[in-house]
Amino acid sequence: MSLLYRIKILVVTIIDVVRNQLNEMALNNIFFSLSNTDSLKTIYIGSNPGSHLCDKSIAKNKGWQVNDTFCFSQNKLLFYFGLILNKSDLESGK
C-alpha cells in the first residue's frame, strides 16, 4: 500500500501536479486522497498523459475544481507527490 492512501489533504487550497507524467490511474488515486471541502479548492492537472482520461468526478464530488490547464497564481502550493511516494506506486494503485 502506498503512502498516498494514508494521507488526507486537508489545508491546501491549490494543488498543482502539472507536467508530472501522471497516467489516468495515478490522477484518480490523487483524487481519492483529496478531502471533502466546502470552500473553493482547485487541482491543476494539465500536461499529464492521463489528464483527459481520468475520472474528474471523483474530485468534483468532493467539492474540488479540476482544471486541465496550468496554475499561474504566485500563491500556489506545489504538491509534489514524488517526494511522498514512488511514482510507480501511484500508477499501479499500490
VENHU-V236264 format. One line per field, one symbol per residue. ss: DSSP state (~ for helix, > for strand, _ for the rest). phi: phi as a letter, one per 40 degrees, with the letter a starting at -180 (. if undefined). psi: psi as a letter, one per 30 degrees, with the letter a starting at -180 (. if undefined). Layout:
BEGIN
ss: ???
phi: ???
psi: ???
END
This chain:
BEGIN
ss: __~~~~__>____>>>_______~~~~~~~~~~>______>>>>____________~~~~___>>>>_________>___~~~___~~~~~~__
phi: .ccdcbbbcbbcbbbbbcfbfccdccccccccccccabbcbbbbbdfbdcccbccccdccccgccbbcbbcbccbcbcbccccbacdccdccgc
psi: klfefflkjefkfkkjgkhghkaeeeeeeeeffklkkfljkkkkglhkegfffliffeeefggkkkkgblkgkfglkkjjfffelkeeeeffg.
END
